[in-house]
């Protein structure tokens, strides 16, 4: 299996895992008490779902956009580690978002090597 295909699949797989983690945390594991469960689930998952749809087209610019978006989710994960209630979610968000960031950046680098 070529390295570029592996990076493509691992990016997509980790993105799906991140969507499942965020949705299950906000709706089942630790739902907010003051607002409906669906609101934070939608706010966190809409950008991820858009990226997931765009990644299926396998365009170069989408992987760059994915890496920038994962930096935002990394910051959200680090912010969640400050609270004792959401510490586990913060660690998981930080690790998975960094993994997606690195796999998408490596995909872009590999695609650049192939195009030159």
C-alpha positions as CSV (number, residue, x, y, z in Angstrom):
1,X,0.0,0.0,0.0
2,X,1.4,3.4,-0.9
3,X,2.1,5.9,1.8
4,X,-0.3,8.5,0.3
5,X,-3.2,6.1,0.4
6,X,-2.4,5.1,4.0
7,X,-2.3,8.8,5.0
8,X,-5.6,9.4,3.2
9,X,-7.4,6.6,5.0
10,X,-5.9,7.3,8.4
11,X,-7.0,11.0,8.1
12,X,-10.5,10.0,7.1
13,X,-10.7,7.3,9.8
14,X,-9.5,9.6,12.6
15,X,-12.0,12.3,11.5
16,X,-14.9,9.8,11.8
17,X,-13.6,8.8,15.2
18,X,-13.4,12.4,16.3
19,X,-17.0,13.0,15.1
20,X,-18.2,9.9,17.1
21,X,-16.3,11.0,20.2
22,X,-17.7,14.5,20.2
23,X,-21.2,13.4,19.5
24,X,-21.3,10.7,22.1
25,X,-19.7,13.0,24.8
26,X,-22.0,15.9,24.2
27,X,-25.2,13.8,23.9
28,X,-24.7,10.7,26.0
29,X,-21.7,10.8,28.4
30,X,-21.8,14.3,29.8
31,X,-24.6,16.4,28.3
32,X,-24.9,20.0,29.4
33,X,-27.5,20.9,32.0
34,X,-28.5,24.4,30.8
35,X,-28.9,23.9,27.1
36,X,-30.3,21.1,24.9
37,X,-27.9,18.3,24.1
38,X,-28.1,18.8,20.3
39,X,-26.7,22.4,20.3
40,X,-23.1,21.7,21.4
41,X,-23.2,18.5,19.3
42,X,-24.1,20.4,16.2
43,X,-21.7,23.3,16.9
44,X,-18.7,20.9,17.3
45,X,-19.7,18.5,14.5
46,X,-20.8,20.7,11.6
47,X,-17.3,21.7,10.6
48,X,-16.1,18.1,11.0
49,X,-19.0,16.8,8.8
50,X,-18.2,19.4,6.1
51,X,-14.6,18.3,6.2
52,X,-15.6,14.7,6.0
53,X,-17.7,15.3,2.9
54,X,-14.9,17.3,1.2
55,X,-12.2,14.8,2.0
56,X,-14.1,12.2,0.0
57,X,-13.3,14.2,-3.1
58,X,-9.6,13.9,-2.2
59,X,-8.6,17.4,-3.1
60,X,-5.2,18.9,-2.1
61,X,-6.7,22.1,-0.6
62,X,-9.1,20.2,1.6
63,X,-6.3,18.5,3.5
64,X,-4.7,21.9,4.1
65,X,-8.1,23.2,5.4
66,X,-8.4,20.1,7.6
67,X,-5.0,20.8,9.2
68,X,-6.0,24.3,10.1
69,X,-9.3,23.2,11.5
70,X,-7.6,20.6,13.6
71,X,-5.5,23.2,15.2
72,X,-8.8,24.8,16.4
73,X,-10.0,21.5,17.8
74,X,-6.6,21.1,19.5
75,X,-7.1,24.5,21.2
76,X,-10.6,23.4,22.2
77,X,-9.2,20.2,23.7
78,X,-6.5,22.0,25.7
79,X,-9.3,24.4,26.9
80,X,-11.3,21.4,28.1
81,X,-8.4,20.0,30.1
82,X,-8.7,22.9,32.5
83,X,-12.0,21.7,33.9
84,X,-12.1,18.5,36.0
85,X,-15.4,17.5,34.4
86,X,-14.2,17.6,30.8
87,X,-10.5,16.7,31.4
88,X,-10.8,13.3,29.6
89,X,-12.6,14.8,26.6
90,X,-9.9,17.5,26.4
91,X,-7.1,15.0,26.3
92,X,-8.9,12.8,23.7
93,X,-9.7,15.9,21.6
94,X,-6.1,17.1,21.7
95,X,-4.6,13.7,20.8
96,X,-7.0,12.9,18.0
97,X,-6.9,16.4,16.5
98,X,-3.1,16.4,16.5
99,X,-3.1,12.9,14.9
100,X,-5.4,14.3,12.1
101,X,-3.2,17.4,11.8
102,X,-0.1,15.4,11.3
103,X,-1.6,12.9,8.9
104,X,-3.1,15.6,6.8
105,X,0.2,17.6,6.7
106,X,2.1,14.4,5.8
107,X,-0.5,13.8,3.0
108,X,0.1,17.3,1.6
109,X,3.9,16.8,1.7
110,X,3.6,13.4,0.0
111,X,1.3,14.8,-2.7
112,X,3.7,17.6,-3.3
113,X,6.5,15.1,-3.8
114,X,4.5,13.2,-6.3
115,X,3.5,16.4,-8.3
116,X,7.1,17.6,-8.6
